[in-house]
Amino acid sequence: MQANPRATALPAPSSPPGVDAHYETENRRVWNDEKHADEEQEFVYEVSWLPELGVWRRFLRTHRKA
């Protein structure tokens, strides 16, 4: 199973100055237990820098059937 990551620039919710927030979209094949089949789904992550910790944060915002 291979992910097909792509970055999509969207306006970020109000974030403090100097914080680099952006969104990444990945289309992946995942198993659907109800249908007993693989299906393509789109996952949208918010990626932002946490200066107080010195790390990047990647947070799942939404996912849906692609």
C-alpha positions in Angstrom: 0.0 0.0 0.0 1.6 3.3 -1.1 0.5 6.8 -0.1 0.3 9.5 -2.6 1.0 12.6 -0.5 0.5 16.1 -2.0 0.6 19.5 -0.2 -2.3 21.8 -0.7 -2.0 25.5 0.3 -5.1 26.6 2.1 -5.7 29.6 4.3 -4.8 28.7 7.9 -7.1 29.5 10.7 -5.8 32.5 12.6 -2.4 31.6 13.8 0.2 33.6 15.6 2.7 35.5 13.4 5.7 33.5 12.3 3.9 30.1 12.6 4.0 28.1 9.4 0.7 26.3 9.2 -0.3 24.4 6.1 -2.4 21.5 5.0 -1.4 18.2 3.4 -3.7 15.8 1.6 -3.0 12.1 1.2 -5.1 9.7 -0.9 -4.7 6.1 0.5 -6.4 2.8 0.1 -7.9 1.6 3.3 -9.9 -1.5 4.4 -13.7 -1.0 4.8 -14.9 -3.6 7.3 -18.5 -3.1 6.5 -18.0 -3.7 2.7 -15.1 -6.1 3.1 -13.2 -4.3 0.5 -10.4 -1.7 -0.1 -11.5 1.8 -0.9 -9.7 5.1 -1.7 -10.0 7.7 1.0 -8.7 11.3 1.3 -7.0 12.4 4.5 -6.4 16.1 5.2 -3.8 17.0 7.8 -3.0 20.4 9.4 0.8 20.8 9.8 2.2 23.5 12.0 5.4 24.4 13.8 5.2 24.5 17.6 8.0 27.0 18.5 7.7 26.4 22.3 8.5 22.7 21.7 10.7 23.1 18.6 8.7 20.4 16.8 6.3 20.0 13.9 2.7 18.9 14.7 0.6 16.9 12.2 -3.1 16.7 13.1 -5.7 14.8 11.1 -8.5 17.4 10.2 -10.8 15.3 8.0 -11.0 12.1 6.0 -13.6 11.0 3.5 -14.1 8.6 0.7 -12.3 9.9 -2.4 
